[in-house]
Amino acid sequence: MLRFSISSWTGPQSSLLGWLLPRRCGGCRRLGDWLCHSCLALVRRLEEPLCPRCGRELEFAAAGCGCRERLRALARARAAAAYEGPLERAIHRFKYEGWRCLAPALAALMVERMALDGLSAGLLLAVPLHEARLRRRGYNQSELLAGELRGRFEVPRPPGRLVRLRDTPPQVGLDRLRRHANVADAFAWRGPPLGGEPVLLVDDVATTGATLEACAGALRAAGSGAVQGMTVARVSV
């Protein structure tokens, strides 16, 4: 069972990368750190009240969200911060421009939120890319984040893998209904039955939670326990 706590950890790869490459901020490109102090100060952490299920910021605690009707398999989702400003730029470079070295700094933001929410799970899985997209990009940014977290919490790799069955079009630009339709039945578990094991799903950005929900549905079908989602950032919708 994973137990999360705040520490001074910055990721198992950070010291090695510091020797190999000059550190350049993913938010502003200044030399010094992968996320400089100035950019970190501009990262807006999500604040309560949050929807207890999808993690969206609410205007007031009693406000309704309506996500329960569309998020049935996913027990809860949380994000470290808002997808805006220097964090948005850093995630874009991490995801599309090959800045893999940003993984420890982005994972550190996730650790803060995990400690705050007391998240726990038996398995830690990344949202997968389809093999065709993985070949084009060369890496799965969500797996890099998951690897950082497994190293921090000394969690072994899972006994199987979550796979993406279809090379679905990007979710960017789709409305809520199309997002859910786009990824419906797009994922499957390849491995032994999960035997009620709770799962923490890792991704870079959440908007409506459609991708996390589709992954959670596949894991629940494979016999998992509660599935929670954790992302670096959340888009305001």
C-alpha positions as MATLAB code, in Angstrom:
seq = 'MLRFSISSWTGPQSSLLGWLLPRRCGGCRRLGDWLCHSCLALVRRLEEPLCPRCGRELEFAAAGCGCRERLRALARARAAAAYEGPLERAIHRFKYEGWRCLAPALAALMVERMALDGLSAGLLLAVPLHEARLRRRGYNQSELLAGELRGRFEVPRPPGRLVRLRDTPPQVGLDRLRRHANVADAFAWRGPPLGGEPVLLVDDVATTGATLEACAGALRAAGSGAVQGMTVARVSV';
ca = [
       0.000    0.000    0.000;
       1.426    3.379   -0.978;
       1.701    5.969    1.777;
       2.388    9.519    0.678;
       4.210   12.184    2.647;
       5.907   15.470    1.868;
       9.687   15.302    1.735;
      12.579   17.169    0.208;
      12.751   14.616   -2.631;
      13.326   15.965   -6.134;
      13.430   12.681   -8.035;
      15.933    9.886   -8.571;
      17.165   11.252  -11.895;
      17.645   14.876  -10.876;
      21.256   14.698   -9.637;
      22.443   12.714  -12.673;
      20.715   15.075  -15.114;
      22.278   18.028  -13.355;
      25.715   16.687  -14.270;
      24.790   15.864  -17.862;
      22.801   18.930  -18.900;
      22.623   22.574  -17.844;
      19.355   23.033  -16.003;
      16.957   25.294  -17.885;
      13.536   26.220  -16.535;
      10.648   24.645  -18.415;
       8.504   27.683  -17.702;
      10.788   30.563  -18.736;
      13.932   28.851  -20.120;
      16.244   30.584  -17.644;
      19.324   28.604  -16.614;
      19.422   27.323  -13.045;
      16.598   24.878  -12.321;
      14.137   22.753  -14.282;
      11.424   24.891  -12.667;
      12.878   28.119  -11.303;
      11.729   29.792   -8.110;
      10.040   32.608  -10.024;
       7.961   30.198  -12.119;
       7.162   27.986   -9.139;
       5.838   31.050   -7.339;
       3.410   31.577  -10.249;
       2.115   27.988  -10.214;
      -1.405   28.199   -8.828;
      -2.174   25.246   -6.594;
      -5.816   24.171   -6.690;
      -7.664   25.253   -3.578;
     -10.715   24.060   -1.697;
     -13.567   23.801   -2.146;
     -12.935   21.085   -4.729;
     -15.436   18.645   -6.128;
     -14.887   15.532   -3.975;
     -14.998   13.334   -7.088;
     -13.390   15.099  -10.067;
     -11.301   17.713   -8.231;
     -12.682   20.734  -10.067;
     -12.526   23.995   -8.141;
     -15.994   25.036   -6.968;
     -17.265   28.527   -6.301;
     -18.582   27.444   -2.911;
     -18.647   24.161   -0.999;
     -22.296   23.334   -1.630;
     -22.089   23.969   -5.375;
     -23.051   21.015   -7.540;
     -20.615   19.646  -10.121;
     -22.583   17.008  -12.013;
     -19.524   14.851  -12.718;
     -20.961   11.783  -10.965;
     -23.157   11.086  -13.993;
     -20.163   10.778  -16.311;
     -17.467    9.529  -13.901;
     -18.754    6.175  -12.726;
     -15.630    4.003  -12.630;
     -13.221    6.663  -11.336;
     -13.520    7.035   -7.574;
     -11.656   10.334   -7.296;
      -9.338   12.596   -9.279;
      -6.925   15.227   -8.076;
      -4.459   17.605   -9.745;
      -1.571   19.503   -8.245;
      -2.190   22.843   -9.936;
      -4.033   24.816  -12.590;
      -2.986   24.338  -16.217;
      -1.918   27.905  -16.884;
       1.092   30.205  -17.007;
       4.597   28.730  -16.605;
       3.257   25.291  -15.658;
       1.321   25.061  -18.924;
       4.480   25.964  -20.843;
       6.564   23.453  -18.890;
       4.081   20.629  -19.474;
       3.930   21.443  -23.186;
       7.731   21.219  -23.416;
       7.721   18.030  -21.345;
       5.042   16.404  -23.496;
       5.769   17.628  -27.024;
       9.305   19.013  -27.138;
      11.274   16.200  -25.535;
      12.040   17.885  -22.201;
      12.040   14.572  -20.318;
      14.274   16.106  -17.650;
      11.235   17.986  -16.310;
       9.730   14.758  -14.943;
      11.247   15.029  -11.417;
      10.164   18.656  -10.941;
       6.623   17.984  -12.181;
       6.357   14.824  -10.083;
       7.411   16.830   -7.021;
       4.306   19.010   -7.486;
       2.208   15.843   -7.540;
       3.773   14.652   -4.286;
       2.625   17.857   -2.572;
      -0.989   17.193   -3.561;
      -0.803   13.493   -2.716;
       0.360   14.287    0.797;
      -2.391   16.861    1.203;
      -5.106   14.428    0.125;
      -3.644   11.329    1.753;
      -3.928    9.275   -1.443;
      -3.052    5.598   -1.207;
      -3.101    2.643   -3.569;
      -1.622   -0.775   -4.161;
      -0.678   -0.208   -7.818;
       0.637    2.909   -9.549;
      -0.089    2.977  -13.294;
       0.390    5.534  -16.061;
      -2.222    6.397  -18.672;
      -0.784    4.658  -21.761;
      -0.111    5.931  -25.249;
      -1.006    3.855  -28.276;
       2.041    2.073  -29.708;
       1.921    4.171  -32.894;
       1.995    7.442  -30.955;
       4.654    6.104  -28.607;
       6.871    5.356  -31.605;
       6.335    8.866  -32.971;
       6.992   10.625  -29.677;
       9.643    8.276  -28.369;
       8.404    8.236  -24.773;
       5.237    8.327  -22.678;
       5.342   11.437  -20.491;
       2.845    9.914  -18.037;
       5.037    6.827  -17.590;
       7.996    9.106  -16.808;
       5.927   10.704  -14.042;
       4.765    7.320  -12.763;
       8.360    6.095  -12.736;
       9.428    9.067  -10.646;
       6.662    8.365   -8.138;
       7.419    4.633   -7.989;
      11.048    5.463   -7.247;
      10.100    7.945   -4.539;
       7.720    5.566   -2.776;
       9.661    2.378   -3.544;
       6.718    0.853   -5.362;
       7.495   -2.066   -7.716;
       6.396   -2.085  -11.326;
       2.910   -3.556  -11.838;
       2.432   -7.234  -12.783;
       0.856   -6.314  -16.123;
       0.164   -3.224  -18.142;
      -2.647   -0.945  -19.123;
      -2.774   -0.616  -22.919;
      -4.470    1.745  -25.356;
      -6.285   -0.303  -27.985;
      -6.952    2.516  -30.455;
      -4.826    5.428  -31.576;
      -7.518    7.896  -30.579;
      -7.367   11.483  -31.880;
      -6.087   14.079  -29.382;
      -8.688   15.341  -26.928;
      -7.696   18.981  -27.440;
     -10.564   20.974  -28.940;
     -13.255   18.371  -28.228;
     -16.241   19.168  -26.037;
     -17.122   17.060  -22.996;
     -19.374   14.577  -24.794;
     -16.923   14.039  -27.645;
     -14.047   13.558  -25.209;
     -15.862   10.690  -23.496;
     -16.922    9.138  -26.800;
     -13.395    9.475  -28.200;
     -11.834    7.273  -25.496;
     -14.755    4.934  -24.732;
     -13.535    1.304  -24.673;
     -10.083    2.479  -25.774;
      -8.153    0.815  -22.927;
      -7.620   -2.695  -21.573;
      -5.622   -4.419  -18.841;
      -3.063   -6.972  -20.003;
      -2.026   -9.048  -17.026;
      -3.305  -11.188  -14.157;
      -6.634  -10.325  -12.495;
      -6.192   -7.373  -10.163;
      -7.889   -9.024   -7.190;
      -9.434   -5.913   -5.693;
      -6.149   -4.002   -5.615;
      -6.690   -0.221   -5.424;
      -4.993    1.728   -8.226;
      -3.568    5.215   -8.610;
      -3.614    6.388  -12.250;
      -1.015    8.976  -13.297;
      -1.350   11.448  -16.173;
      -0.014   14.891  -17.032;
      -3.213   16.934  -17.526;
      -6.917   16.400  -16.864;
      -9.781   18.391  -18.345;
     -13.088   16.537  -18.019;
     -11.589   13.340  -16.635;
     -12.712   11.351  -19.698;
      -9.377    9.591  -20.228;
      -8.974    8.740  -16.551;
     -12.557    7.433  -16.502;
     -11.986    5.215  -19.547;
      -8.819    3.778  -17.987;
     -10.610    3.250  -14.678;
     -13.370    1.363  -16.469;
     -10.840   -1.045  -17.966;
      -9.161   -1.583  -14.600;
     -12.440   -2.157  -12.794;
     -13.390   -4.693  -15.461;
     -10.115   -6.476  -14.678;
     -11.056   -6.727  -11.004;
      -9.307   -3.730   -9.466;
     -10.429   -1.969   -6.338;
     -11.054    1.774   -6.226;
      -9.265    3.712   -8.988;
      -8.065    7.249   -8.262;
      -6.484    9.654  -10.725;
      -3.588   12.029  -10.107;
      -2.352   14.612  -12.622;
       0.135   17.447  -12.582;
      -2.432   19.973  -13.774;
      -6.106   20.497  -14.455;
      -7.700   22.621  -17.123;
     -10.453   24.917  -15.841;
     -13.775   23.949  -17.448;
];
